[in-house]
Amino acid sequence: MTATDATYMKRALTLAKKGAGTTYPNPAVGCVIVKNGTIIGEGWHKRAGGHHAEIHALEMAGKLALGADVYVTLEPCSHTGKTPPCSEALIRAGVKRVVAGMSDPNPQVNGGGLRALQQAGIETLCGVREDECRAINRPFLKFITTGHPYVTYKCAMTLDGKIASATGESRWISCEESRKVVHRMRAGSNAIMVGVDTIIADNPQLTVRHVKGRDPLRIIVDSHLRTPESVAVLSSQMASGTVIATTETNPKVHARYLKSGARILVCSADEGKVDLRNLWSKLGSLGIQSLLIEGGSHLAGEALKHGLIDECVFFYAPKVLGSDGFSPFAFTGITDMNRSIPFRDLSMRRVGTDIMVTALPENTCLLD
């Protein structure tokens, strides 16, 4: 890898990010074609079923692609899906060299694209800015390798780490700018999840409002079906996009919710509550790649305790509630710092009057 390779891959990453949130179930991919030190073609995957990034770039480059270098954030595909293989298109175009940010773990590709290029006499290099290329497609990579969704937990909290007052009031801890960021997160997620206590206390809509985007599937974790039938997410306009995960097996109890158009997902029980590991598996079978957990603290605590959260996003507001408020993770049992859950890859930025902190838990299961 040279500095030039890194520079052009950085441009390909910038292009890939333009498709973030719009390519589901495909990954976001960017491509740059270079000849004699000049970019002659570039593109990104814009939507599932449409041209892949390489095809957009090849169309822009035209005949100039002959003998050119190609930089693509993900290994070119080698199978026919809704579109023909990109590796074949690159071979037909007569490119000289293909640099991939990372290999594609999809079993239908899994090195096949690079092998096809090599067999055609095209020089290949893989692993340029790989960590960055992986970061933009974490949900896709988690799903394609495990069959489970990539899970993000978001919460707004005060400087002393409280997500609600002693009375349960939480509107609004964060500023308006932070709430817009959250709605962009919703728009980029396949599903949004809350616990039944949050539904009862706040009656949230769980929709995308402050930004443009599609509403995610709404999932309520309700082990014993305590969700009131009158809540907003079970209204005639919203029920069809709502799923209730429960351990309740009685069809007569299910019927109360099914009549509104909602769906019931019966899960295994873990100490009388929905087994989140089983729920994650069921959500994966529904094709859900990205899941955003928004509340409450018991649900988040159970998920973190079992090592089921991949990423946390905390919005710290310049406020203090004191010792009577609620914490973001409701679980006990950690009695010393050696058993605390470590986080890595911390990043932070200012959002309005708040501080947004993103971190990845090490996924240490407290039950091990």
Solvent accessible surface area in square Angstrom, and as a share of the most:
residue,aa,sasa,rsa
1,M,141,0.63
2,T,78,0.46
3,A,85,0.66
4,T,74,0.43
5,D,2,0.01
6,A,19,0.15
7,T,82,0.48
8,Y,33,0.13
9,M,0,0.00
10,K,119,0.50
11,R,80,0.29
12,A,0,0.00
13,L,5,0.03
14,T,63,0.37
15,L,1,0.01
16,A,0,0.00
17,K,118,0.50
18,K,111,0.47
19,G,0,0.00
20,A,59,0.46
21,G,48,0.46
22,T,78,0.45
23,T,5,0.03
24,Y,83,0.32
25,P,69,0.43
26,N,47,0.24
27,P,19,0.12
28,A,4,0.03
29,V,15,0.08
30,G,0,0.00
31,C,0,0.00
32,V,0,0.00
33,I,0,0.00
34,V,9,0.05
35,K,58,0.24
36,N,145,0.74
37,G,60,0.58
38,T,80,0.47
39,I,64,0.32
40,I,27,0.14
41,G,0,0.00
42,E,41,0.18
43,G,3,0.03
44,W,61,0.22
45,H,4,0.02
46,K,95,0.40
47,R,149,0.54
48,A,29,0.22
49,G,33,0.32
50,G,12,0.11
51,H,84,0.37
52,H,44,0.20
53,A,0,0.00
54,E,6,0.03
55,I,33,0.17
56,H,44,0.20
57,A,0,0.00
58,L,21,0.10
59,E,111,0.50
60,M,120,0.54
61,A,6,0.04
62,G,42,0.41
63,K,195,0.83
64,L,107,0.53
65,A,1,0.01
66,L,117,0.58
67,G,33,0.32
68,A,1,0.01
69,D,30,0.15
70,V,0,0.00
71,Y,4,0.02
72,V,0,0.00
73,T,2,0.01
74,L,9,0.04
75,E,4,0.02
76,P,0,0.00
77,C,12,0.07
78,S,37,0.24
79,H,49,0.22
80,T,102,0.59
81,G,50,0.48
82,K,171,0.72
83,T,19,0.11
84,P,91,0.57
85,P,11,0.07
86,C,1,0.00
87,S,1,0.01
88,E,86,0.39
89,A,10,0.08
90,L,0,0.00
91,I,60,0.30
92,R,171,0.62
93,A,31,0.24
94,G,25,0.24
95,V,6,0.03
96,K,118,0.50
97,R,38,0.14
98,V,0,0.00
99,V,0,0.00
100,A,0,0.00
101,G,0,0.00
102,M,3,0.01
103,S,51,0.33
104,D,9,0.05
105,P,36,0.23
106,N,24,0.12
107,P,103,0.65
108,Q,117,0.52
109,V,6,0.04
110,N,94,0.48
111,G,14,0.14
112,G,15,0.14
113,G,0,0.00
114,L,19,0.09
115,R,127,0.46
116,A,29,0.23
117,L,0,0.00
118,Q,94,0.42
119,Q,154,0.68
120,A,50,0.39
121,G,69,0.66
122,I,13,0.07
123,E,99,0.44
124,T,31,0.18
125,L,52,0.26
126,C,54,0.32
127,G,30,0.29
128,V,1,0.01
129,R,70,0.26
130,E,69,0.31
131,D,119,0.62
132,E,78,0.35
133,C,1,0.01
134,R,103,0.38
135,A,40,0.31
136,I,36,0.18
137,N,9,0.05
138,R,74,0.27
139,P,39,0.24
140,F,12,0.05
141,L,12,0.06
142,K,48,0.20
143,F,43,0.18
144,I,48,0.24
145,T,84,0.49
146,T,75,0.44
147,G,32,0.30
148,H,57,0.25
149,P,0,0.00
150,Y,21,0.08
151,V,0,0.00
152,T,18,0.10
153,Y,2,0.01
154,K,27,0.11
155,C,6,0.04
156,A,21,0.16
157,M,7,0.03
158,T,1,0.01
159,L,109,0.54
160,D,56,0.29
161,G,18,0.18
162,K,31,0.13
163,I,29,0.15
164,A,11,0.08
165,S,23,0.15
166,A,60,0.46
167,T,125,0.72
168,G,30,0.29
169,E,115,0.52
170,S,37,0.24
171,R,124,0.45
172,W,137,0.48
173,I,14,0.07
174,S,13,0.08
175,C,23,0.14
176,E,97,0.44
177,E,86,0.39
178,S,0,0.00
179,R,50,0.18
180,K,78,0.33
181,V,10,0.06
182,V,13,0.07
183,H,9,0.04
184,R,129,0.47
185,M,38,0.17
186,R,20,0.07
187,A,27,0.21
188,G,41,0.39
189,S,18,0.12
190,N,34,0.17
191,A,0,0.00
192,I,0,0.00
193,M,0,0.00
194,V,2,0.01
195,G,10,0.09
196,V,12,0.07
197,D,77,0.40
198,T,25,0.15
199,I,1,0.00
200,I,82,0.42
201,A,81,0.63
202,D,48,0.25
203,N,73,0.38
204,P,17,0.10
205,Q,87,0.39
206,L,3,0.01
207,T,14,0.08
208,V,18,0.10
209,R,113,0.41
210,H,88,0.39
211,V,34,0.19
212,K,199,0.84
213,G,48,0.46
214,R,194,0.71
215,D,75,0.39
216,P,8,0.05
217,L,34,0.17
218,R,12,0.05
219,I,0,0.00
220,I,0,0.00
221,V,17,0.10
222,D,0,0.00
223,S,16,0.10
224,H,113,0.50
225,L,7,0.03
226,R,120,0.44
227,T,3,0.02
228,P,50,0.32
229,E,80,0.36
230,S,103,0.66
231,V,9,0.05
232,A,26,0.20
233,V,0,0.00
234,L,9,0.04
235,S,38,0.25
236,S,103,0.66
237,Q,152,0.67
238,M,27,0.12
239,A,0,0.00
240,S,84,0.54
241,G,20,0.20
242,T,0,0.00
243,V,2,0.01
244,I,0,0.00
245,A,0,0.00
246,T,0,0.00
247,T,26,0.15
248,E,48,0.22
249,T,96,0.56
250,N,62,0.32
251,P,99,0.62
252,K,169,0.72
253,V,31,0.18
254,H,20,0.09
255,A,50,0.39
256,R,94,0.34
257,Y,1,0.00
258,L,89,0.44
259,K,156,0.66
260,S,42,0.27
261,G,37,0.35
262,A,4,0.03
263,R,110,0.40
264,I,31,0.16
265,L,33,0.16
266,V,58,0.33
267,C,9,0.05
268,S,57,0.37
269,A,64,0.50
270,D,39,0.20
271,E,162,0.73
272,G,39,0.37
273,K,92,0.39
274,V,9,0.05
275,D,23,0.12
276,L,13,0.06
277,R,106,0.39
278,N,42,0.22
279,L,0,0.00
280,W,2,0.01
281,S,51,0.33
282,K,61,0.26
283,L,0,0.00
284,G,6,0.06
285,S,93,0.60
286,L,82,0.41
287,G,21,0.20
288,I,9,0.05
289,Q,12,0.05
290,S,14,0.09
291,L,1,0.01
292,L,1,0.01
293,I,0,0.00
294,E,28,0.13
295,G,5,0.05
296,G,20,0.19
297,S,12,0.08
298,H,123,0.55
299,L,14,0.07
300,A,0,0.00
301,G,0,0.00
302,E,36,0.16
303,A,0,0.00
304,L,6,0.03
305,K,42,0.18
306,H,19,0.08
307,G,16,0.15
308,L,26,0.13
309,I,0,0.00
310,D,21,0.11
311,E,26,0.12
312,C,0,0.00
313,V,5,0.03
314,F,21,0.09
315,F,1,0.00
316,Y,61,0.23
317,A,1,0.00
318,P,80,0.50
319,K,92,0.39
320,V,104,0.60
321,L,76,0.38
322,G,30,0.29
323,S,106,0.68
324,D,109,0.56
325,G,15,0.15
326,F,98,0.41
327,S,51,0.33
328,P,17,0.10
329,F,38,0.16
330,A,36,0.28
331,F,49,0.20
332,T,128,0.75
333,G,42,0.40
334,I,60,0.30
335,T,117,0.68
336,D,64,0.33
337,M,160,0.72
338,N,149,0.77
339,R,111,0.41
340,S,43,0.28
341,I,23,0.12
342,P,67,0.42
343,F,64,0.27
344,R,111,0.41
345,D,87,0.45
346,L,108,0.54
347,S,65,0.42
348,M,135,0.60
349,R,127,0.46
350,R,162,0.59
351,V,9,0.05
352,G,35,0.33
353,T,80,0.47
354,D,1,0.00
355,I,64,0.32
356,M,24,0.11
357,V,19,0.11
358,T,26,0.15
359,A,4,0.03
360,L,11,0.06
361,P,3,0.02
362,E,80,0.36
363,N,61,0.31
364,T,69,0.40
365,C,25,0.15
366,L,26,0.13
367,L,101,0.50
368,D,156,0.81
